């Protein structure tokens, strides 16, 4: 066991961070505060919220298809002059020539029947909105877990730095003591060199740890929307509370009922089935009811036409039937059937992925608890080994190298316990997230 292992451990912490800084000003943050701040600041959630709002707008557009449509238009034309038309032998023109043409029209149309396609389109639009809402919940769970992971990762680094600081003070004191012993002939120069080498090694480890902490603090600030120079002080009250754990079977059952990915996949499958119904109902004709109000000068329904604005109207029902669909729509139906097949396969794949994720999370949490237990035992052993090594060294029964090795082992054991405890909490939250209890 040596200081290279400790430095490698600190470097590994940096690679797993999403993490926090060492500069003033400082701010104390609880885990709940970090979650709220991070979710309020998250750009991912802003984008997801935008997609959800877009799905609502598209649904509303679909619902608009059921409303009557109204259209108004008006025209004015200046007509060229033409000879008046007169009957042979008559001096009076049969029809006068009008060079100003004013025409206006207001129409109102209502869809009466479209093979139930509009109703089915509304159902599909509603389900799409619900699916987008579940997608938003999925993204919220992902962001929340990322923040929690970052919080505990920052805790790992901060606590590891404190361990290194505390041991650095002990080593500094030990070097000073051995130098005094050397002056009095009670220690060798080689003992001083070995302790000074240990002092240099832990200084290098301290430099690594401080840089990792600065980077971790900065990245954590970015995650929750704080300025990069704010030093985050973690309020660790209650973050290591005892966790109630159920069985894997219960977590599996909960995930199948609550995971937003599964709910979203189910709804998308239903949307695909609705789209197939819409395609199948394209065989039906479309019936429209409409009314028009005309205002014209001249109004050609008046004979003879006059240069006066007249109002007329009409009301009617129209039927449109695209006969071509009888033999071309089968390709659209085939496409939608293929989409349904894909949607069902993706739904089953999503279910399998969720089951696998729950099982892996359950195993990971069990493993993390075992590692925590073993790491706690290792710390006790390292402390005892350090006590014995110090006693043997003070009684000239051990070399200074035995003492430095014992202290390096103690530092490694303490950092390993810090990491194991934090990893166990992260594993617990991952298990909750994977089972939908988040």
C-alpha positions in Angstrom: 0.0 0.0 0.0 1.5 3.4 -1.0 0.6 7.0 -1.8 0.4 6.2 -5.5 -2.7 4.2 -4.7 -4.2 7.1 -2.8 -3.5 9.5 -5.7 -5.1 7.1 -8.2 -8.1 6.9 -6.0 -8.5 10.7 -6.0 -8.1 10.8 -9.7 -10.8 8.1 -10.1 -13.1 10.3 -8.0 -12.6 13.1 -10.5 -13.6 10.9 -13.4 -16.9 10.0 -11.7 -17.8 13.5 -10.6 -20.5 15.8 -11.7 -19.3 17.9 -8.9 -18.3 21.5 -6.7 -15.2 24.5 -5.7 -12.8 25.9 -3.2 -13.3 29.7 -3.5 -15.1 32.4 -1.7 -17.9 33.2 -1.3 -19.3 30.1 0.2 -22.9 28.7 0.5 -24.2 25.9 2.5 -26.5 23.6 0.6 -28.6 20.6 1.7 -29.4 17.7 -0.6 -33.0 18.9 -1.1 -31.9 22.4 -1.9 -29.4 21.1 -4.5 -32.2 19.0 -6.1 -34.5 22.0 -6.3 -31.8 24.4 -7.6 -30.6 21.9 -10.2 -34.0 21.0 -11.5 -35.0 24.7 -11.8 -31.7 25.4 -13.7 -31.6 22.3 -15.9 -31.5 23.1 -19.6 -32.5 19.5 -20.3 -35.7 19.9 -18.4 -36.4 23.2 -20.2 -36.1 21.4 -23.5 -38.3 18.5 -22.3 -40.9 21.0 -21.0 -40.8 22.6 -24.4 -41.5 19.3 -26.1 -44.4 18.7 -23.8 -45.9 22.1 -24.5 -45.4 21.5 -28.2 -47.4 18.2 -28.0 -50.2 20.2 -26.2 -50.2 22.8 -29.0 -50.4 20.0 -31.7 -53.3 18.3 -29.8 -55.1 21.6 -29.7 -54.6 22.0 -33.5 -56.2 18.5 -33.9 -59.1 19.5 -31.8 -59.6 22.6 -34.0 -60.6 20.3 -36.8 -63.9 19.8 -35.2 -64.8 23.5 -35.2 -66.7 25.2 -38.0 -64.6 27.1 -40.5 -65.5 30.6 -41.6 -64.0 32.5 -44.5 -64.6 36.0 -45.8 -63.3 37.5 -49.0 -64.0 40.5 -51.1 -62.9 41.7 -54.6 -63.1 44.8 -56.7 -62.4 44.9 -60.4 -62.4 47.7 -62.8 -63.7 46.3 -66.1 -62.8 47.6 -69.6 -65.5 49.3 -71.5 -67.4 47.3 -74.1 -70.2 48.2 -76.5 -73.7 47.8 -75.1 -75.6 44.8 -76.4 -78.9 45.7 -78.1 -81.4 43.6 -79.9 -81.9 44.2 -83.6 -84.4 47.0 -84.2 -84.1 48.3 -80.6 -82.5 51.5 -79.5 -82.3 50.6 -75.8 -79.5 48.2 -74.7 -80.6 44.9 -73.4 -78.0 44.9 -70.7 -76.2 48.0 -69.5 -72.4 47.9 -69.2 -71.0 48.3 -65.7 -67.3 48.9 -65.4 -67.1 48.6 -61.5 -67.5 45.1 -60.2 -67.8 44.6 -56.4 -68.1 41.1 -55.0 -68.1 39.9 -51.4 -68.6 36.5 -49.8 -68.8 35.1 -46.2 -68.9 31.3 -45.9 -69.4 28.9 -43.0 -68.6 25.2 -43.2 -68.9 22.4 -40.7 -67.6 18.9 -41.0 -70.5 16.5 -40.5 -68.9 13.1 -41.1 -65.4 12.0 -41.9 -65.5 8.3 -41.1 -64.8 9.0 -37.4 -61.2 10.1 -38.4 -61.4 13.3 -36.5 -62.5 11.7 -33.3 -59.7 9.1 -33.6 -57.2 11.8 -34.3 -58.3 13.6 -31.2 -57.8 10.4 -29.1 -54.3 9.9 -30.6 -53.4 13.5 -29.9 -54.5 13.2 -26.3 -52.4 10.0 -25.9 -49.4 11.8 -27.5 -49.7 14.6 -24.9 -49.8 12.0 -22.1 -46.8 10.2 -23.6 -44.9 13.5 -23.7 -45.8 14.1 -20.0 -44.3 10.7 -19.1 -41.2 11.6 -21.1 -40.9 14.8 -19.0 -41.2 12.7 -15.8 -38.5 10.4 -17.1 -36.2 13.4 -17.7 -37.0 14.9 -14.3 -36.0 11.6 -12.7 -32.8 11.5 -14.7 -31.8 15.0 -13.7 -32.7 14.4 -10.1 -30.5 11.3 -9.9 -27.6 13.2 -11.6 -27.9 15.9 -9.0 -27.9 13.4 -6.1 -25.0 11.6 -7.6 -23.1 14.8 -8.0 -23.8 15.8 -4.4 -22.5 12.5 -3.0 -19.5 12.6 -5.3 -18.6 16.1 -4.0 -19.0 14.7 -0.5 -16.4 12.0 -1.4 -13.9 14.5 -2.5 -14.4 17.0 0.4 -14.1 14.2 3.0 -11.1 12.7 1.3 -9.4 16.0 1.3 -10.1 16.4 5.0 -8.6 13.0 5.6 -5.5 13.9 3.7 -5.2 17.3 5.6 -5.5 15.5 8.9 -2.8 13.0 8.1 -0.6 15.7 6.6 -0.6 17.4 10.0 0.4 14.1 11.7 3.2 13.5 9.3 4.5 17.1 9.7 4.6 16.6 13.4 6.2 13.2 13.1 9.0 14.7 10.8 9.6 17.4 13.3 9.8 14.9 16.2 12.2 12.6 14.3 14.5 15.5 13.4 14.7 16.3 17.1 15.4 12.7 17.9 18.2 12.7 15.2 19.8 15.7 16.8 19.9 13.8 20.1 21.2 10.7 18.4 18.0 8.7 19.0 17.1 8.4 15.3 19.0 7.9 12.1 19.3 10.2 9.2 17.7 7.5 7.1 14.6 7.6 9.3 14.4 11.4 8.7 14.7 10.8 4.9 12.0 8.2 4.9 9.6 10.4 6.8 10.4 13.4 4.6 9.7 11.3 1.6 6.4 10.3 3.1 5.8 14.0 3.7 6.5 14.9 0.1 4.3 12.1 -1.2 1.3 13.3 0.9 2.0 16.8 -0.3 1.7 15.7 -3.9 -1.5 13.8 -2.9 -2.8 17.0 -1.3 -2.1 19.0 -4.4 -4.0 16.4 -6.5 -6.9 16.4 -4.1 -7.2 20.2 -4.0 -7.3 20.4 -7.8 -9.9 17.7 -8.0 -12.0 19.5 -5.3 -11.7 22.8 -7.2 -12.8 21.1 -10.4 -15.5 19.2 -8.6 -16.9 22.3 -6.9 -16.9 24.3 -10.2 -18.8 21.5 -12.1 -21.3 21.1 -9.3 -22.0 24.8 -9.4 -22.7 24.6 -13.1 -25.1 21.7 -12.5 -27.2 23.6 -10.0 -26.8 27.1 -11.5 -24.4 28.7 -9.0 -21.5 31.0 -10.0 -18.3 28.9 -10.5 -16.4 30.7 -7.7 -18.9 29.8 -4.9 -17.5 27.3 -2.4 -20.2 24.8 -1.7 -20.5 23.6 1.9 -22.5 20.4 2.1 -25.1 20.0 4.8 -24.8 16.3 5.4 -27.5 16.1 8.1 -29.6 13.0 7.4 -28.0 12.1 4.1 -26.8 8.8 5.6 -30.1 7.8 7.2 -31.0 4.2 7.4 -32.8 3.0 4.2 -35.7 0.6 4.1 -35.1 -2.0 1.3 -37.7 -4.3 -0.2 -37.2 -7.4 -2.3 -36.2 -7.5 -5.9 -39.6 -8.9 -6.9 -41.4 -5.9 -5.3 -39.1 -3.5 -7.1 -39.7 -5.2 -10.4 -43.5 -5.0 -9.9 -43.3 -1.4 -8.9 -41.1 -0.5 -12.0 -43.6 -2.2 -14.4 -46.4 -0.1 -13.0 -44.6 3.3 -12.3 -41.7 3.7 -14.7 -42.6 6.6 -17.1 -40.7 4.9 -20.0 -43.1 1.9 -19.9 -46.2 4.2 -19.7 -44.9 6.3 -22.5 -44.1 3.3 -24.7 -47.6 1.9 -24.0 -49.2 5.2 -25.1 -47.1 5.4 -28.2 -48.3 1.9 -29.1 -51.9 3.0 -28.7 -51.2 6.1 -30.9 -49.9 3.8 -33.6 -53.1 1.8 -33.4 -55.2 5.0 -33.6 -53.3 6.1 -36.7 -54.1 2.7 -38.3 -57.8 3.3 -37.6 -57.5 6.7 -39.3 -55.9 5.1 -42.3 -58.5 2.4 -42.5 -61.4 4.9 -42.3 -60.0 6.9 -45.3 -62.3 4.6 -47.3 -65.4 6.5 -46.0 -66.7 9.6 -47.7 -66.6 13.1 -46.2 -69.8 15.1 -45.6 -69.7 18.8 -45.2 -72.5 21.3 -44.4 -72.0 24.9 -45.5 -73.7 28.3 -46.0 -72.6 31.3 -48.0 -73.6 34.9 -47.9 -73.0 36.9 -51.1 -72.9 40.7 -51.6 -72.3 41.8 -55.2 -72.7 44.7 -57.5 -73.7 43.7 -60.0 -75.2 40.6 -58.6 -75.6 38.1 -61.5 -78.6 36.4 -59.8 -80.6 39.6 -60.5 -81.9 39.9 -64.1 -81.3 42.4 -65.5 -78.1 43.1 -63.4 -78.0 46.6 -61.9 -75.2 48.7 -60.4 -76.6 48.2 -56.9 -75.3 46.0 -54.1 -77.6 43.0 -53.6 -77.3 40.3 -50.9 -78.0 36.6 -51.7 -77.3 33.4 -49.8 -77.2 29.6 -50.1 -77.1 26.6 -47.8 -76.2 23.1 -48.7 -74.6 19.8 -48.0 -71.6 18.3 -49.9 -70.2 14.9 -50.1 -66.6 14.0 -51.1 -65.5 10.5 -51.8 -62.0 9.8 -52.9 -62.6 6.6 -55.0 -58.9 6.3 -55.6 -58.4 5.4 -51.9 -60.3 2.1 -52.6 -57.1 0.7 -54.1 -54.3 3.0 -53.0 -55.1 3.3 -49.3 -54.0 -0.3 -48.7 -50.4 0.9 -48.8 -51.0 3.5 -46.2 -52.6 0.8 -44.0 -49.6 -1.5 -44.6 -47.3 1.2 -43.4 -49.3 1.9 -40.2 -49.4 -1.9 -39.5 -45.6 -1.9 -39.8 -45.4 1.0 -37.4 -47.6 -0.8 -34.9 -45.3 -3.8 -35.1 -42.3 -1.6 -34.4 -44.1 0.1 -31.5 -45.0 -3.2 -29.9 -41.5 -4.4 -30.2 -40.1 -1.2 -28.7 -42.6 -1.5 -25.9 -41.4 -5.0 -25.1 -37.8 -4.0 -25.4 -38.4 -1.1 -23.0 -40.0 -3.5 -20.5 -37.0 -5.8 -20.7 -34.6 -2.9 -20.3 -36.4 -1.7 -17.2 -36.4 -5.2 -15.7 -32.7 -5.5 -16.3 -32.0 -2.1 -14.9 -34.0 -2.8 -11.7 -32.1 -6.1 -11.2 -28.7 -4.5 -11.8 -29.6 -1.7 -9.4 -30.7 -4.1 -6.8 -27.4 -6.1 -7.1 -25.4 -2.9 -7.1 -27.1 -1.7 -3.8 -26.5 -5.1 -2.2 -22.9 -5.0 -3.3 -22.5 -1.4 -2.0 -23.8 -2.4 1.4 -21.3 -5.2 1.6 -18.4 -2.9 0.5 -19.4 -0.4 3.2 -19.4 -3.1 5.9 -16.0 -4.5 4.7 -14.6 -0.9 4.4 -15.7 -0.1 8.0 -13.9 -3.2 9.2 -10.8 -2.3 7.2 -10.7 1.1 8.8 -10.8 -0.5 12.3 -8.0 -2.8 11.2 -6.0 0.0 9.8 -6.3 2.1 12.9 -5.2 -0.9 15.0 -2.3 -1.6 12.7 -1.3 2.1 12.9 -1.4 1.9 16.7 0.7 -1.2 16.9 3.2 0.1 14.3 3.6 3.3 16.3 4.1 1.4 19.5 6.7 -0.9 17.9 8.5 2.0 16.3 8.6 3.9 19.6 10.1 0.8 21.2 12.6 0.4 18.4 10.9 -2.9 17.3 9.9 -1.7 13.8 11.4 0.3 11.0 10.2 3.8 10.0 9.1 2.2 6.7 6.7 0.1 8.6 5.2 3.2 10.2 4.8 5.0 6.9 3.2 2.0 5.3 0.8 1.7 8.1 -0.2 5.4 7.8 -0.6 5.1 4.0 -2.8 2.0 4.6 -4.9 4.0 7.1 -5.4 6.9 4.7 -6.4 4.5 2.0 -8.8 2.7 4.3 -10.5 5.9 5.5 -10.9 7.2 2.0 -12.3 3.9 0.8 -14.9 4.0 3.6 -15.9 7.5 2.6 -16.3 6.4 -1.0 -18.2 3.2 0.0 -20.7 5.0 2.2 -21.4 7.6 -0.5 -21.6 4.9 -3.2 -24.1 3.0 -1.1 -26.4 6.1 -1.0 -26.1 6.6 -4.7 -26.9 3.0 -5.4 -30.0 3.3 -3.2 -31.3 6.3 -5.1 -30.5 4.5 -8.4 -32.6 1.6 -7.2 -35.5 3.9 -6.3 -35.3 5.6 -9.6 -35.1 2.3 -11.6 -38.2 1.0 -9.7 -40.2 4.2 -10.4 -40.2 5.3 -6.7 -38.5 8.6 -7.3 
